[in-house]
Amino acid sequence: MVSDRLFIGTKRYSSWSMRGWLCVKLAAPDVQDVLIPLAGGGNTAAIKDVSPTGKVPYLEHQGAVIWESLAIADYCAELVPALWPQDRVARAHARSIAAEMHAGFRGVRVAMPMNLGRDNRPLAQGYDAEVADDIARIDAIWSQTRARFGGDGPYLFDADFGIADAMFAPVVARFLSYGVVLSPVAAAYAQAVRGHGLVDQWYREAAAEPESWQLERYENVP
Ligand SMILES: N[C@@H](CCC(=O)N[C@@H](CS)C(=O)NCC(=O)O)C(=O)O
């Protein structure tokens, strides 16, 4: 029996799965992925059958069961503490921005659903104020974190891709596919995240998913 499993959704669409998956791959690469294709609209019966919340990501690891992407990320940091910055002040900042991402940015999440297989630029016309505020705040987080803690490395906290980067990786994917114009520092950060090996692996595996997993509601957005 396989006991270490990470349940995720369709890679093309599931931004929360991407966050959990990146953290688990960094901390416990032997954990088996169990991909359940999303049915759309939060109605995936097979996910409801396994996950306490009816949502993915959901992790079973050595007797522990963990749901909510941020809790999974924190659990991963128990296995590999360097997933959070080791400096107390930097770690406080990293926890704050990861929590802000987990709890917020509803405007961007609703207006810009993640779809890794589509050029979303034609959709990105005329954001409302909530979306524009979210974009400005995310740009400020990335720019200010890079300026204060970024060092010489390309990520938020220098050379090590950590939990804060994983939490924002699906936002990077959205900004790139919707053609969101960012400040130069934020744009360079977005490119660095896109170029990370695990992020690229997720994209490649998303591209290899069967067409039958694609959902009308996420492909033909008006
Ligand atoms: N707050 C949760 C959000 C998880 C979530 O909404 N996951 C979506 C996929 S991205 C889901 O499982 N939806 C169930 C479904 O579509 O049936 C987390 O951080 O893990």
PDBQT file of the ligand as one rigid body, heavy atoms in Angstrom, charges set to zero:
ROOT
HETATM    1  N1  LIG A 301      -7.813  27.033   0.313  1.00  0.00    +0.000 N 
HETATM    2  C1  LIG A 301      -7.546  25.814  -0.406  1.00  0.00    +0.000 C 
HETATM    3  C2  LIG A 301      -8.106  25.957  -1.797  1.00  0.00    +0.000 C 
HETATM    4  C3  LIG A 301      -8.090  24.620  -2.549  1.00  0.00    +0.000 C 
HETATM    5  C4  LIG A 301      -8.978  24.633  -3.779  1.00  0.00    +0.000 C 
HETATM    6  O1  LIG A 301      -9.887  25.479  -3.936  1.00  0.00    +0.000 OA
HETATM    7  N2  LIG A 301      -8.727  23.669  -4.689  1.00  0.00    +0.000 N 
HETATM    8  C5  LIG A 301      -9.560  23.480  -5.848  1.00  0.00    +0.000 C 
HETATM    9  C6  LIG A 301      -8.708  23.202  -7.080  1.00  0.00    +0.000 C 
HETATM   10  S1  LIG A 301      -7.617  24.526  -7.492  1.00  0.00    +0.000 SA
HETATM   11  C7  LIG A 301     -10.420  22.247  -5.659  1.00  0.00    +0.000 C 
HETATM   12  O2  LIG A 301      -9.989  21.294  -5.068  1.00  0.00    +0.000 OA
HETATM   13  N3  LIG A 301     -11.633  22.242  -6.173  1.00  0.00    +0.000 N 
HETATM   14  C8  LIG A 301     -12.466  21.096  -6.081  1.00  0.00    +0.000 C 
HETATM   15  C9  LIG A 301     -13.137  20.802  -7.371  1.00  0.00    +0.000 C 
HETATM   16  O3  LIG A 301     -12.937  21.534  -8.347  1.00  0.00    +0.000 OA
HETATM   17  O4  LIG A 301     -13.876  19.816  -7.396  1.00  0.00    +0.000 OA
HETATM   18  C10 LIG A 301      -6.029  25.544  -0.404  1.00  0.00    +0.000 C 
HETATM   19  O5  LIG A 301      -5.273  26.481  -0.115  1.00  0.00    +0.000 OA
HETATM   20  O6  LIG A 301      -5.604  24.398  -0.606  1.00  0.00    +0.000 OA
ENDROOT
TORSDOF 0
